[in-house]
Amino acid sequence: MGSTPGPRSLEKLYVDIISQNVRGFSHSKEEDLLTRLQERRIWAACLQETWRTSREAWENRGFIFLHNGLAEKPCTRGAQGVAIILAPAAQKAWQKAGEQRLYFGSRIIATRLELLDAAKRTISIYLVSSYAPDSGRPQTEHVEYEGQLQRCLEECRRHEILVVGTDANASLGIRSRHNDVGSP
């Protein structure tokens, strides 16, 4: 009679990917986040609202940061900015896929990752981090973002697993002069 393997004998068949609006990404927040990612063994993270400018990549404590933001800050608080953070194991998958950084406007960044499953088959992931405009932004900004997101999603290949980490800035209900959701 064969025995069923216990939980400790099973291989890890998943990777942990998180998404978070960080509302500003200072050096101290970066260090704190890296500590949490290490503690929780997070493979990759999508960040929104970093308030950082420029398109750049950097390394810190073995993690790779891929960032996309505005060329310059529109105000002192900062605005927008998205990033993908890759832990060392995810970096190997990024390198295997060609170390791509794909930019779609200033609110979207994407990359490709390739890893092997338990049966040694290649799994391809198309990882996206995006930050939608909030309801207070002009309609033209929403239309521009939606077009950029559509172009980003069209870049996902048939064999790839699409993973999108986003701050959608969604609003529920209907606003009225009476402040009652759903009022005519």
SULNORPE-V242431 format. One line per field, one symbol per residue. phi: phi as a letter, one per 20 degrees, with the letter a starting at -180 (. if undefined). psi: psi as a letter, one per 30 degrees, with the letter a starting at -180 (. if undefined). Layout:
# SULNORPE-V242431
phi=???
psi=???
This chain:
# SULNORPE-V242431
phi=.edeffgfefffdbcecdcbeelocfffffffffffffgelfebcddclfmddndbcbdblnedddccbffbffbffnalncbcddfgffffffffeolecddcmddbcbbdccbdefemefdddddccbcffefeefgfffffffffffffffffegeeeecddbdelfcdncecfemefnff
psi=kllkkleffklkgllkklkkjfhkileeeeeeeeeeeeeghkelkkklhfgllljlklkkhfkkkjkkalelkfleellbkllkkkleefeeeeeefghkjkkjaggkkllkkklkafggkkkkkjkkkljkklfflkeeeeeeeeeeeeeeeffklefkkkjkkljfhkkkakklffgkkfk.
